[in-house]
Amino acid sequence: MNQVKEYSYNLDENMLKLLGGEFGAEEVVGRFCQAVAGKKKDEIEEIAKGIFGEYGREWMRRTIQLGEEYVDRTYELLQAVAEKTNSYRFGLIPQRFLEIAYLATQEFSGLPVLECNSRCLRYKIDECLIYKTQRQLCGDEIAELMPCRYACLNACRTLHESLDIDAIVEMPNSMSRDGYCQFVVRKP
């Protein structure tokens, strides 16, 4: 009798819990708020680049590590398509890791991907736990500066560098100005 192999097409819940526990919003925002207490605007910007920038890099490095350890059937198929076509690696593989990173650390159940093809990956964050926590702990004035943007921008850059994919990462929309953050990743 032949046994049928069962596949999981979903992200592993243990992986998401582990990543979420390691990269919770309150810890990084609390550390940032303490560091900027009584500082001037230009000092706040440099502190944000340091604290949120490092958080973003480490968050994505750990996401990639766990994403490679907890392989699901969807990822296996994405890799196969990327290898066979040699053109969809850019959009599809990074999208998976971004979904892991955000679903583990945010309160939403799906990453709104607006475009994903071999030239452009565009996604949107409508409700951000880090921004919300930043507003609560640091106040509106500091939150309006969007210091948290360095976490997402550096995470996305780290992802593409780690995958050896040349990419330009931009953030045309921000929570403080537009009510959502949008990230656009393009091939040069």
N, C-alpha and C positions, 0 to 999 in steps of 0.2 A: 504494500500500500504506500503510495506516494504521500509525503507530508507536504502540505502547503505552507510556505513561509509567510508569516504574518509581518506586515510592514506598518510602521508608524509614520504618518505623514505630518504629525504635529510636533511642535517644539516641546522639548522635555520640560515638564513643570518643575522638576528639581533643579534643573539648570537655571531657569528663570528666577526661582526663589533664592538660590545661591548668589546669583549676580545682583539681584535686588537688595539682598542683605548686605553685600559688600559695597554697594554704590548708592546708598540711600540719600535722598535730597537733604534731609535735616543735618547730617554730619558735615557735608561740604559747605552748605549755606551757613551753618553755624560758625564754622571755622572762618569763612570769608567775612561774615559780619563782625566777628571779633577783631579781625585783622584791619578792617577799614574804619573802626570806631574812631571818630575825631579826625579823620584824614580829609585832605582836599581832593577835589574831583580828579585832577591828573594823577594823584597818588592812588586813588581808587582804581583807575584804569589799569595801572601797572600791577597792582595786587590781584585784580581780576584775571589778567593774562596769566599770572603765575598760578594762582590757586585753581581756577576753573580750567585753565589750559592743561595743567598736569592731571587734573581729575578726568578730563575728556580723553587724554592719551591713555591713561591707565584703565579707564572704563572700557575703551575699545580693545586694548590689548587683551584684557581678561575676557571680553566678549568673544574675541576670535579664538582664544584658547579653549573656552568652554564649548563654543560652537563646533570646534573640531573634535572635541571629546564626545559630545552628545550628537552624533550624526543621526539624522532621520532620513526617511526615503525621499522626501522632497529635495533635500540637499544632495543626495546621491544623483537624483535625476537632473538637477541644475548643473552639477559638475559634468555629467555625461553630455548634456546639451552644449555646454560651454566648450568642452573638448572637441566635440564633433563639428560644431559650427565655427569655432574659433572667433566668434563675433559677439556672443551674448554674455561672455564672462563679465564684461564691464557693468552692465546693469543688474543682472540677476544675482550674481554672487554677493556683491556689496549690499543689495537690498535685504538679503537674508540676515546678514550680520546686523544691519541697522534695525531690523525688526526685533531681533533678539535683544539688542541693547535697550531699545525704547520700551518694549513690552515688559522687560524685567524691572525697569526703574520708574515707569509712569503708571498712571491710573487708567489709561485707556486700553481697549481690547484689540485694537488694530491700528497699524501705522498707515495714515492716509498717503498712499503713493499716487501722485498725480500723473507721473510719466516714468516709464522705465523701458528703455530700449538700448541699442548698442552705442548711442551717442549721448544720451541724457538720462539722468536719474533725478527726479524732482519729488520731494515729499514735504509734508506740511504737519506742523504740530499746533493743534487748536487749544489744547489744555495741557499746560506744562506744570508738573509738580515742583520742579526746581524754581521756576519763575514765581509760582504761587507761594512757595516757602520763603523765597527771597523777599517777596513783598511783605509777608507776615513778620519775618525776623529782622529785616534790614530797613523796612519802610518803603513807601512809594518813591521817594526821591532817588534812592539808590537803585531800586528795581527798574525805574525808567531809563537808567543808563545801560541796561541790558548786559551787566557783567557776565551773566550766565552764558551768553552767546559763545564765549571761548570754549566752553565744554563741548557743545555740539559741533562747532567748527573744527576743533582739534580732534574730536572723535572721528569725524568724517575724513579728515585729512590722514589721520593715522591708519584708518581702515584701508584706504586706497594705497597708501605707501606700503603697508604690510602685505597687500595682495599684489604688489608690484604693478599697479595700474596708474598711469599718468592721468591726473584729473585736476580740474579747476573747481574749487568748492566756493560757492557764493551763498550769501544769505540776503536775498532781496527784500524780505519782509520780516518784521520783528513784532513780538508780542506787544511791546509798549507803544509802537506807532500804529500797527495794523490790526492788532487783536489776535494775531497768530504769527508763528515763525514759519518761513518757507526756506528750504535749502535746495539749491540747484547744483548738481554735479555734472560737469561736462568734460568730454575728452578734448584735449587741446588741439 
